[in-house]
């Protein structure tokens, strides 16, 4: 076969290549030219689908797909390609084969699937990204654990991804070009001549309804601080046995859970933290460590290196924070934050609004923006535990609510079902009780030894329509607020009412 077949030169080089020079003979051709030449040879009628030369600016619609299938196999890439050179100044155009392939995909000819498969090298395998997991909640999803992103899938996409275990050639699978481009762009898939195999359960059972998406595991009641707002009060000493922690993680994963919050007390004081940390990579969920930050050091990095995120409690700047947590705690927490940043662990911040940090939020907001925190979670504390003994830290709802607007980032993968808070969340205490929320210690759903799912099935969500504020125009946004902070199970959350300027919920 003639390398530079005249018909392909007309369709590809003359129409679309900025580098084509008539009469110049080359022994090399771009990878796109070769793929299109071979495709036309097998499907000669496809030539009718080739776009005419366009004067409009080139729009790189299938950048990731073409990069994986054409560019990385192109002979010219060895010698240097301006289009792929990140240090090239200006805006160089790709070669004609690249442009023609992009336009052909965009025009969606009837034989696009055949063209796409012919363009991809035969020995190309496909595997789900190392930080991704398939989840069958109320609907099928793909969960990017590292970025905490949840992608809803249709049946076709779900069935395709279930086969992306690194043992299937991409040419063997039904391929949709737009779906594949999105997956490659978001780094949800890895394709190439060699990939690591992924071993995941292909018989994904559906989650309970409602799905349990977030689990707080209170590992221990041990704590090195006596914060004035702690809702625990003075708890009895307890540690959740490691065997129970691991069984809860296994069951949570089988229930299609997304995110586990490891808290305390102070979780760095959990006696089996090192063993737990080594077990974490086995579970396809996002692991978040909630800490006061004072015990994070270079030396104990091996004990927390497998967490996907660390959330530090920081309740103001030095004055405000230490008024609540004690002298010296601010500098210790900041030191812990710096160590976690150096180790490359994503960081989030949790802040409680209290009377002594109200004038520090503007400075905190600037600092958090500069450090690039993944989330700033802000709340007005519930009146419970030690806060009952320290009323001088309390703020009225109208005073504290405006500071909730400083919050940023964060992912909530909830749903639009008309139920109040706690619809996808539960807590396991260090004593082994399963709660609908950490505040409802007096009314547990059951004991962990019964099984997490058994306890979760006892959870009865509260319909928004039954709340006292059901007629409020802001209900779809605040979803009734916190049920513990409300005066009764169906009452109004005064903080949310103040935030939306709907006093008395009307």
Secondary structure, 3 states (H helix, E strand, C coil): CCCCCHHHHHHHHHHHCCCCCCCCCCCCCCHHHHHHHHHHHHCHHHHHHCCCCCCCCCCCCCHHHHHHHCHHHCHHHHHCCCCCCCCCCCCCCCCHHHHHHHHHHHHCCCCHHHHHHHHCCCCCEEEECCCEEEEECCCEEEEECCCCEEEECCHHHHHHHHCCEEEEEHHHCCCCHHHHHHHHHCCCEEEECCCCCCCCCCCCCCCCCCCCCEEEEECECCCCCCCCCCCCCCCCCCECCHHHHHHHHHHHHHCCCCEEEEECCCHHHCCCHHHHHHHHHHCCCEEEEEECCCCCCCCCHHHCCCCCEEEEECCCCHHHHHHHHCCCHHHHHHHHHHHHHHCCCEEEEEEEECCCCHHHHHHHHHHHHHHCCCEEEEEECCCCHHHHHCHHHCCCHHHHHHHHHHCEECCCCCCCCCECCCCCEEEECCCCEEECCCCCCCCCCEEHHHCHHHHHCCCCCCEHHHCCCCCCCCHHHHCCCCCCCCCCCCCCCHHHHHHCCCHHHC
